[in-house]
Amino acid sequence: MSNQRKKVLGIDYGDRRVGLAMAEVGSIAVPYKILFNKNLETLIDDLDKIIKEENISIVVVGLPHSLTGYDNERLKITENFIKLLSKYLLAQNIPVKTVDEQLTSKLFYKMGVSQEIDKHAATAILDTFLSQTNE
């Protein structure tokens, strides 16, 4: 394996918009872009293009756990997306990791960030992963 640093893609999955952030392991995450979620097939194709163009080694998706500790509909929908994405990326040997994204979008709204909030939420998700990983 080369001595290049691994690039990581962070994803804040939503019904309409999907926020993306990017970083190299050992650095900080930066907002990347927002994709529009027309359907899962198109979304996964769009993500695949980005993963290949940017030479991504790891994908991190935020899991929206509820404050009560019980599973919610948003969590189930996100888990389905993760399952499909993981299956698709398996052939490329790219792991899909998860982190708790509880309240990331709400935090940015409270901070007054309303423009492109999805990619800022993805940045927070990716920063959480980077602070917890030994990849």
N, C-alpha and C positions, 0 to 999 in steps of 0.2 A: 504494500500500500504506500502511496506517496505521502510526503510530509505536509501536503496541503491541509488546511484546517477544514473541518466539516462545516458545510452550510446547512442551516436549519430554516425551515419554513413554518411559521406559526399561523394557525387558522382560527378565526372566530366565525363559526358556522351559524348562519341565519337563514330563515325561510326566503327572504328576498335578497339580502346582501351577505357576502362572505368577505370578511376583512382578512387581509394578509399582511404579515410582517416577516422580515428576514434578518438573519444574523449569522455570523460565524461563531462556532463554539468558542467560548472564552472572551467574547465581546458583548456589546449591548445590542438589543433588538432595535430595528428601525421600521417605521411604517412602510409598507410596500405599495399595495393597491387594494382596490375593492372590486370583486367580481359580482356580477348579478346572477342570482340563482334561478335560472329559468326552469331547469330540471336537472336531476342528478347526473344523467349521462353527459350533458353538455358541460356541467360544472367539473366533473372528473376529467373530461377531455381538456378543458382549460387549465386545470391544475397540473395535469400531466405535461402540457407544453411548458409551463413555468418551471416545473421540477427539472425537466430536461435542459431548458435554456440556461437556468441558473445553477445547474449541477448540484441540486439539493441532495443531501445524504440522509436527513431525518425530517419527518413531518410531525408537528405537534398540534393537536386539536384541543381546544378548551371544552371541558365537560361542564354543563350548567346544572350542578347539583342544587337541590332546593335547600332553603334554610331549615326546613323541618326535618331533613334527613331522609325523607321519602322520595322515591323516584317520581318524576313528573313527566308530562308529555314532551316537553322540550328536550329532556335528557334522552328519552327513547328515540326521538327523531334524530338527534345528534349521534347517538350510538349506532343507529342504522347507517348514517352517512359514513362513520368511521369504519364500520364493518365492510362496506362496499369499497371505500378508498383503500383499506388495508389489503383486501383481496386483489385489487387492481395493481397495487404497488409491490405485491409479493414477488412477482416475476422480475422486478427491477432491484430486488433486495433492499428496498427502502422501508425502514420501520415507521410505523405510525404510533406515536406516543400520545398520552393524554395528561392534562393537568386540570385541576379544579379552576374554573373560571368564574366562580360565584361572584356576582355583583360587578364584574369588570365594566360592563357598559353603563350601569347605573352610576358607578363611581365617576366616570368621565362626564356624564350628564351633570352631576353635582358640581364638578370642577368647572363647568361652563363650556366644555368641549362638545359641540354639536355637529360640527362639520367633520365628515369622514370618520365618525366615531368607531365604525367597525374595524378599520385598520389600526386605530389606537388601542382598541380592545385586544386585537391580535398581538400587538406589541407587548401589552401587559402579560398576556398568556405566554408568549415566548420568553419574556424576561423571567417569569416564574420558573419555567422549565430550565433555562440557562443557570439560574441560581441554585437549582436542586440537582443538576446533573454532573456526572463525571465522564461524560461521553468523550 
